[in-house]
Amino acid sequence: MTPRPSGRLQGDDLIGEVLRNMEEGLFRIRGKSLVPSVYRIYLNPADYEPFRYVLPFIAGEIRTALDARLAKWNRTKRRFAQTLLEKIGAGDAIEALEVVRASDSWIVEIYPDLDGKLQPGEIEVYSELGAPQKAEYGAGSLTRRIFPKAADPEPSESEPLDSAPTIATPRPDFTSAPTAAIDPVPAAPAATENDETTKPRVFAYIHYVDQQGPKTFEVAKNQMVIGRGGRSYWVDLRLETLPDVSREHCRIRRDAETGRFTIEDLSQFGTAVNGKPVGKNSAMELPPRGTISLAGVLDLKWETA
């Protein structure tokens, strides 16, 4: 995150920060140096607004600047490589490194900071060496680095393997039914896929269409969070949509005694129910059927079961 001098941000400010991030993200492997090929730029919403309608042009200019810097480095690769190796403590190496990118093309994306972390004039650039399988915006650290990791010892037969998912998944709801005592009775027949008794109770349905197409989400918990999510933002219903929708946009709660639902607005650009704003950090009761609007860019059709 880099603060800029007071005054309106210019396109050259963005280019300068991306090129600086490019140099800091260099990764050496054998006779080559990889540079990040993915750059995601975050700005304060007030700084982002003047760029909103020219984002493709600005991204194109940044890609052109990246091409020019890469070509310049490779034209003088021996002198540059020596300087770079000295920075990382390998100045005795004499082989010049070829500087390349891992992906076929540059990916440059510009977003407003919807979580209020950036002040006017500040620029935050996140970079990746290569394009990830699935983008998760606004999480991670500046220029992710890769370091060798020693192999973990094989677990013994008494130690189960721990799996570490890379994407947050919904937590199981352990509050819906207490654990029953184990009685010495004959085992029941195995449940089939169509056995309704094995499915959790569904309290409501949410129908919506995001960038991946039409979907229906079954609400089977007394509390859930809706939003775009991310590595640092766990949500139950994850939406693939515009960044106007916050990573944690709203929370829906169900009263276990009355069965009534309420919705709380956690976002910056607002949540409305049937056209009525909920209010930031406020809550209102959800009707049996209605439309939940997120930032005015995505509608969720709500209906209780």
C-alpha positions in Angstrom: 0.0 0.0 0.0 1.6 3.2 -1.2 0.4 6.8 -0.2 0.7 9.4 -3.0 1.1 13.1 -2.7 -2.1 15.1 -2.3 -4.0 15.8 -5.5 -5.9 13.7 -8.0 -4.3 10.4 -9.0 -3.1 10.1 -12.5 -2.7 7.1 -14.8 1.1 7.4 -14.5 0.8 6.9 -10.7 -0.8 3.5 -11.3 1.8 2.6 -13.9 4.6 3.5 -11.6 3.3 1.4 -8.7 2.7 -1.6 -10.9 6.3 -1.4 -12.3 7.7 -1.1 -8.8 5.7 -4.1 -7.8 6.9 -6.0 -10.8 10.5 -5.5 -9.8 9.9 -6.4 -6.2 8.1 -9.6 -7.3 11.0 -11.1 -9.3 11.4 -14.8 -8.7 14.7 -16.6 -9.7 14.6 -20.1 -11.0 17.6 -21.7 -12.6 18.7 -19.5 -15.5 15.6 -17.3 -15.6 13.8 -14.7 -13.5 10.0 -14.8 -13.4 8.0 -11.6 -13.1 4.4 -11.4 -11.9 1.9 -11.6 -14.7 -1.2 -10.8 -12.7 -1.7 -7.3 -11.1 -4.8 -6.3 -9.2 -4.9 -2.6 -8.2 -7.1 -1.2 -5.5 -8.0 2.4 -5.0 -10.0 4.5 -2.6 -13.6 4.8 -4.1 -13.1 8.6 -4.6 -9.9 7.9 -6.6 -11.5 5.0 -8.5 -14.5 7.0 -9.7 -12.7 9.1 -12.4 -11.2 5.9 -13.9 -14.5 3.9 -13.9 -15.3 4.5 -17.6 -11.7 4.3 -19.0 -10.6 1.2 -17.2 -9.9 -0.9 -20.3 -7.7 1.9 -21.7 -5.7 2.3 -18.5 -5.2 -1.4 -18.2 -4.0 -1.5 -21.8 -1.5 1.3 -21.1 -0.2 -0.6 -18.0 0.3 -3.8 -20.1 2.2 -1.7 -22.7 4.4 -0.4 -19.9 5.0 -3.9 -18.6 6.0 -5.1 -22.1 8.4 -2.2 -22.5 10.0 -2.8 -19.1 10.4 -6.5 -19.7 12.0 -5.8 -23.1 14.4 -3.2 -21.6 15.5 -5.6 -18.9 16.3 -8.3 -21.4 18.2 -5.9 -23.7 20.5 -5.1 -20.8 20.0 -8.4 -19.0 23.7 -8.9 -17.9 23.9 -5.5 -16.2 20.5 -5.8 -14.7 21.0 -9.4 -13.6 24.2 -8.6 -11.8 22.4 -5.8 -9.9 19.5 -8.0 -9.0 21.7 -10.9 -7.8 23.6 -8.5 -5.5 20.2 -7.5 -4.0 19.5 -11.1 -3.1 23.0 -11.9 -1.9 24.1 -13.8 -4.9 26.5 -11.3 -6.5 29.1 -13.9 -7.2 27.0 -15.4 -9.9 28.1 -14.4 -13.4 25.4 -15.9 -15.6 23.0 -13.3 -16.8 19.3 -14.2 -16.2 16.6 -14.0 -18.8 13.5 -12.2 -17.4 10.2 -13.8 -18.5 6.6 -14.0 -17.4 5.0 -17.4 -16.6 1.6 -16.6 -18.3 1.0 -15.9 -21.9 -0.3 -12.4 -21.3 -0.5 -9.7 -18.6 -3.7 -9.6 -16.5 -4.4 -6.1 -15.1 -7.5 -5.4 -13.1 -8.5 -2.2 -11.2 -11.0 -2.2 -8.3 -12.4 0.2 -5.7 -11.5 -0.6 -2.1 -15.0 -1.4 -0.7 -13.8 -2.2 2.8 -12.6 1.3 3.6 -9.0 0.3 4.2 -7.4 2.8 1.8 -7.2 6.6 2.2 -7.6 9.0 -0.7 -4.3 8.9 -2.7 -3.3 5.4 -1.5 -2.6 2.7 -4.1 -2.5 -1.0 -3.2 -1.2 -3.6 -5.8 -1.5 -7.3 -5.4 0.4 -9.5 -7.8 0.8 -13.2 -8.7 3.5 -14.9 -10.7 0.8 -16.7 -12.7 -3.0 -16.6 -13.1 -4.7 -18.6 -10.3 -7.4 -21.1 -11.2 -10.0 -19.0 -9.5 -9.5 -15.4 -8.6 -10.1 -14.3 -5.0 -9.8 -10.5 -4.9 -8.6 -8.4 -2.1 -6.8 -11.1 -0.1 -3.2 -12.2 0.3 -0.1 -10.1 0.5 1.9 -7.9 -1.8 3.6 -10.1 -4.4 3.2 -13.7 -3.2 6.6 -15.4 -2.9 7.3 -19.1 -3.3 10.0 -20.8 -1.1 11.1 -24.4 -0.9 9.3 -26.4 1.8 10.7 -29.5 3.4 8.5 -32.6 3.0 6.3 -33.3 5.9 7.0 -36.7 7.7 4.5 -39.4 6.8 1.9 -39.7 9.6 1.7 -42.9 11.6 -1.3 -45.2 11.2 -2.8 -43.7 14.4 -2.6 -40.1 13.1 -5.2 -39.0 10.5 -4.2 -36.9 7.6 -5.2 -33.2 7.9 -6.4 -31.6 4.7 -6.1 -27.8 4.2 -8.7 -26.6 1.7 -7.7 -23.5 -0.3 -11.2 -22.2 -0.5 -13.5 -21.6 2.6 -16.4 -24.0 2.7 -19.6 -23.8 4.8 -19.2 -25.0 8.3 -21.4 -27.8 9.4 -24.2 -26.8 11.8 -23.8 -28.9 15.0 -26.6 -27.1 16.8 -29.6 -28.5 14.9 -29.6 -32.0 16.6 -28.0 -33.2 19.8 -25.8 -36.3 19.7 -27.9 -39.3 20.5 -26.7 -42.0 22.9 -25.4 -45.2 21.2 -27.6 -48.2 22.0 -26.7 -51.8 21.2 -29.3 -52.2 18.5 -29.1 -53.7 15.1 -27.6 -51.4 12.4 -30.2 -49.7 10.2 -30.0 -50.1 6.4 -27.7 -47.8 4.7 -29.3 -44.6 3.5 -29.6 -44.0 -0.2 -29.1 -40.8 -2.1 -32.8 -40.3 -2.3 -33.5 -40.9 1.4 -35.0 -37.6 2.5 -34.3 -38.4 6.2 -30.6 -37.9 5.6 -31.0 -34.3 4.3 -30.9 -31.3 6.7 -34.1 -29.3 7.1 -34.3 -26.4 4.7 -35.8 -23.2 6.1 -35.7 -21.0 3.0 -34.5 -20.7 -0.6 -32.5 -18.0 -2.3 -32.7 -17.9 -6.1 -30.2 -15.7 -8.0 -28.2 -15.3 -11.2 -24.5 -14.3 -10.9 -21.6 -14.5 -13.3 -21.8 -18.3 -13.2 -25.5 -18.5 -14.2 -28.7 -19.1 -12.3 -28.5 -20.9 -9.0 -30.6 -21.8 -5.9 -29.2 -21.8 -2.4 -30.9 -23.8 0.4 -30.8 -22.0 3.8 -30.4 -24.8 6.3 -28.7 -22.9 9.2 -29.9 -20.3 11.7 -27.3 -17.9 10.6 -25.5 -17.2 7.3 -23.4 -14.6 5.6 -23.7 -13.5 2.0 -21.0 -11.8 -0.1 -18.1 -12.2 -2.6 -15.9 -13.8 0.1 -12.2 -14.2 -0.2 -9.2 -15.8 1.6 -9.8 -13.6 4.7 -13.6 -13.4 4.4 -15.6 -16.5 5.1 -19.2 -16.6 3.7 -21.9 -19.2 3.4 -23.2 -18.0 0.1 -20.4 -16.8 -2.2 -21.4 -14.7 -5.1 -19.4 -14.2 -8.3 -20.4 -10.6 -9.2 -19.2 -7.0 -9.4 -17.0 -5.6 -6.7 -19.8 -3.3 -5.7 -21.0 -6.2 -3.6 -18.9 -6.4 -0.5 -16.9 -9.5 0.5 -19.2 -9.8 3.5 -22.3 -8.0 2.3 -25.2 -9.0 4.6 -26.1 -11.5 7.4 -29.3 -13.4 7.7 -30.4 -14.8 11.1 -33.3 -17.2 12.0 -35.0 -17.2 15.4 -35.1 -20.8 16.3 -38.2 -20.3 18.5 -40.3 -18.2 16.2 -38.9 -19.2 12.8 -38.7 -15.5 11.8 -35.8 -14.2 9.7 -33.9 -10.9 10.0 -31.3 -9.4 7.7 -28.4 -7.2 8.7 -26.5 -4.9 6.3 -22.7 -5.2 6.6 -21.9 -3.5 3.3 -20.6 -0.2 2.0 -23.0 0.3 -0.9 -26.2 -1.0 0.8 -28.8 -3.7 1.1 -32.5 -3.3 0.4 -35.5 -5.6 0.8 -38.3 -5.0 -1.6 -36.8 -1.6 -2.4 -36.5 -0.5 1.2 -33.0 0.1 2.5 -31.9 -1.9 5.5 -29.4 0.6 6.7 -25.7 0.2 7.3 -25.1 -2.0 10.4 -28.9 -2.2 10.9 -31.4 -5.0 10.6 -34.9 -5.6 9.5 -37.3 -8.6 9.4 -37.5 -10.5 6.2 -41.0 -11.3 4.7 -41.9 -14.8 3.7 -41.2 -13.8 0.1 -39.3 -10.8 -1.3 -36.3 -9.5 -3.2 -33.0 -8.7 -1.5 -31.0 -6.2 -3.5 -27.2 -6.0 -3.0 -25.7 -2.7 -3.9 -28.2 -2.3 -6.7 -26.3 -4.7 -8.9 -27.5 -8.1 -7.9 -31.0 -9.3 -6.8 -31.7 -12.4 -4.6 -35.2 -13.9 -4.7 -36.0 -14.9 -1.1 -38.7 -17.4 -0.1 -39.3 -19.3 3.1 -39.9 -23.1 2.9 
